[in-house]
Amino acid sequence: AMLLLFLNFTMFTIILGIGGWSINSAIDHGFIIGPEFPLPAKFTPLYFPMGNAATGFFVVFALIAAAIGVASAVAGVNHLRHWEDYSLAPAASAATFAWTLTLLALGFACKEIDLRIRNARLRTMEAFIIILSATQLLYIAAIHGASSRR
């Protein structure tokens, strides 16, 4: 469980970094809106110039999933440190919540892959989300399985 926890924490942190870059780039290179500028015909607040139509949704949900994933890793470290019944519930619930949000981001990643226009950083984020959807489930199974044997 400790290895999976460290792997998930590292990958969630990398997703936070790439997602932060993506949001910053979208803000810097997105539409310019002001009193003297008319709104573009296809304006959306989730416009990302480096990807396709699914990129905005994917990045937002991946960032939310990564933030909750990092928080679940902190709860997981607390559970691994104490390994009691009272520490299992917060660790398992946070990990399950992070996993469901990761699955939601996985859906948008699949749509983004299907639309095919994206850069290398977004491909890296997609790969990490795909891997995390499996490793987070394995981590949840590991902490539940080990606690039932005890």
C-alpha positions in Angstrom: 0.0 0.0 0.0 2.9 2.4 0.7 4.3 2.0 -2.8 1.0 2.6 -4.4 0.4 5.6 -2.1 3.8 7.1 -3.1 3.2 6.4 -6.8 -0.3 8.0 -6.7 0.9 11.0 -4.8 3.7 11.6 -7.2 1.5 11.2 -10.3 -1.2 13.4 -8.8 1.4 16.1 -8.1 2.7 15.9 -11.7 -0.9 16.3 -12.9 -1.3 19.4 -10.7 1.8 20.9 -12.3 0.9 20.2 -15.9 -2.7 21.2 -15.3 -1.5 24.5 -13.7 0.6 25.2 -16.7 -2.3 24.4 -19.0 -4.7 26.8 -17.1 -2.0 29.5 -17.0 -1.4 29.1 -20.8 -5.1 29.2 -21.5 -5.5 32.4 -19.5 -2.5 34.1 -21.1 -3.4 33.0 -24.7 -7.2 32.8 -24.6 -9.7 35.3 -25.7 -9.2 39.0 -24.8 -12.5 40.3 -23.4 -13.1 43.9 -22.5 -15.5 46.8 -23.0 -14.0 47.6 -26.4 -13.8 44.0 -27.6 -16.8 42.0 -28.8 -17.2 38.5 -27.7 -16.0 35.9 -30.3 -18.6 33.8 -32.0 -17.6 30.6 -30.3 -16.7 32.0 -26.8 -16.4 29.5 -24.0 -14.7 30.1 -20.6 -13.1 26.6 -21.0 -11.2 27.5 -24.2 -7.7 26.1 -24.3 -5.7 27.1 -27.3 -3.4 24.0 -27.1 -6.0 21.3 -27.4 -9.4 20.5 -28.7 -13.0 21.0 -27.6 -12.6 18.5 -24.7 -9.4 19.9 -23.3 -11.0 22.5 -21.0 -13.2 20.0 -19.3 -10.4 17.4 -19.1 -8.0 19.9 -17.5 -10.5 21.2 -15.0 -11.7 17.8 -13.8 -8.1 16.4 -13.8 -7.0 19.3 -11.6 -9.9 18.7 -9.2 -9.2 15.0 -9.1 -5.5 15.6 -8.5 -6.2 18.0 -5.7 -8.5 15.5 -4.0 -5.9 12.7 -4.8 -3.2 14.6 -3.0 -5.5 15.1 0.0 -6.3 11.4 -0.1 -2.6 10.6 -0.1 -2.2 12.7 3.1 -5.1 10.7 4.7 -3.5 7.5 3.5 -0.1 8.4 5.1 -2.0 8.9 8.4 -3.7 5.6 8.0 -0.5 3.8 7.2 1.1 5.4 10.2 -1.6 4.3 12.7 -3.2 1.4 10.9 -6.3 1.3 13.1 -10.0 1.1 12.3 -10.6 4.8 13.0 -8.0 5.8 10.4 -9.3 3.5 7.7 -12.6 5.3 7.1 -11.1 8.7 6.2 -8.4 7.2 4.1 -10.7 4.9 2.2 -13.4 7.5 1.7 -10.9 10.1 0.4 -9.3 7.6 -1.9 -12.7 6.5 -3.2 -13.7 10.0 -3.8 -10.4 10.7 -5.6 -10.8 7.6 -7.7 -14.3 8.6 -8.8 -13.1 12.0 -9.9 -10.2 10.4 -11.7 -12.7 8.2 -13.6 -14.6 11.3 -14.5 -11.4 12.9 -15.8 -10.7 9.6 -17.6 -13.9 10.0 -19.5 -12.9 13.4 -20.8 -9.4 12.1 -21.5 -10.9 9.4 -23.7 -12.9 12.1 -25.6 -9.8 14.2 -26.0 -7.9 11.3 -27.4 -10.7 10.6 -29.8 -10.6 14.2 -31.1 -6.8 13.9 -31.6 -5.6 17.5 -31.5 -3.4 18.0 -28.4 0.2 18.6 -27.4 2.7 16.4 -25.6 1.9 17.8 -22.1 -1.7 17.0 -22.5 -0.8 13.5 -23.7 1.2 13.1 -20.6 -1.7 14.2 -18.4 -4.0 11.7 -20.2 -1.5 8.9 -19.7 -1.2 9.7 -16.0 -5.0 9.8 -15.6 -5.3 6.5 -17.3 -2.7 4.9 -15.1 -4.1 6.6 -11.9 -7.5 5.2 -12.6 -6.0 1.7 -12.1 -3.5 2.3 -9.4 -5.9 4.3 -7.2 -8.3 1.3 -7.4 -5.5 -1.0 -6.5 -4.6 1.2 -3.5 -8.2 1.2 -2.3 -8.3 -2.6 -2.6 -4.9 -2.9 -0.8 -6.0 -0.9 2.3 -9.3 -2.7 2.5 -7.8 -6.1 1.9 -5.1 -5.6 4.5 -7.5 -4.3 7.1 -9.8 -7.3 6.7 -7.0 -9.7 7.3 -6.0 -8.0 10.5 
